[in-house]
Amino acid sequence: MEKKEVEELLKMEIPDSLFQRVLGYAERKQRYIYNQTQEQTVMQNWYLVKLAEEYVRSFAFSEFTMCVCRELKGMEKEHSAKSQSAPRNIHIVACPASESNKNLQYGGKFL
């Protein structure tokens, strides 16, 4: 499998380090599924490419989630520094897209 095959499915470039990481996970999952099912289809190249695509998306979502959590934690620290009293009303609100999470990053590189 080549990196460009995964990039074509994702319609974007991915860093080499991310590709190597997802390739290892995808190959492991492919072997596991094959051992469970004995289906020859699982061992085809296109299947490995789809598994790699799945892992890239999963890692990107995890990175996005961690970024949002860091941003929210920073907002909490900023609030507690300004006011020592506990908030009277707690509301859960959607976070508007900020500059830090408009483009999804993986390891400091944009995805």
N, C-alpha and C positions, 0 to 999 in steps of 0.2 A: 504494500500500500504506500502511496505517496502523499505527502502533505498537501499537494495541490488538489487532490481528490476531495479531501475534507474541506479545504478552503472553498472549493466550487459549491459544495452543498451549503456551506455557511454564508456564502457570498461576501467573504471578507478574508483578509490575511490573518494568520495566527503566528505567534512567536515560535521559533524552533523548540525552545525549552518546553512550551506548553504542548506542542505536538508530541515530543518524546514522552512526556508524562502521560498524556491520554492514550498514546499508542500502547504503553505497557498495561494500563487498566483495560483497554479494549481487547487486547490479546488474551489477557487472563479471563475476562468475562466470556469471550468467544470459546475458549477451551472448556470452561465450566459448563456453558450451555450445551456444547457438543457432547461432553461426557454424560450429561443428564438426558439428552434427547437422542443422540446418535444420528441426528439429521445431517446429511451432507450439505444441505443448503447453508447451514451455520458456518461452515468452513470456507465459504466463497468470499472473495475479496470485497464485493459490494457490502456484504454483511458486516465485515470488519470496519469498513468506511463508515457505515451508519452507526456502529457502536462508538467509534471515535467521535463522530459528530455529537452524539448523545452526551459523551463525557465533556466535550468542550462547552456545550450549553450548560451542563450541570455545574462545572467549575466556574463559569462566568456568572451564573445565578448566585452561587455561594459567595463569590467575591463582591457582587453587587449588594447582597444582604449584609455582609460584614461592613461594607462602606457606609451603608445607611445606618447601621448600628453605631459605628464610630461617630458619625455626624450627630445622631441623637444624643449620644453620651456627651459630646462636646456641648450641645445645647443645654443639657442638664447641668453641667459644670458651670456654664455661663450664667444660668439662672440662679444657682446657689451662691455664686460669687456676688451677684447683685442684690439678692434678698436672702436674709437668714430665716425668714418665716416660711412655713410650709404653704404650698399653694392651696387655695380654698377649693377650687374646682379643677378636676383633672379631666381633660378631654383627650381622646385619641383622635388625631387628625391625620389626613394624608399629607405626606411631605411633598412640597412642590419640588420639581426638578431643580437641583442646584448645580452650580458649575462643576462641583466635584463628582456628581453622579450622572451628568448628561451623557458622557461617554463611558461605557463600561471598561474597567481596567482589570488586567490580570498581571500581578507582579509589577505594577508600575507602567505596564505597556497597554495601550488602548486596544480593545478588541473591536 
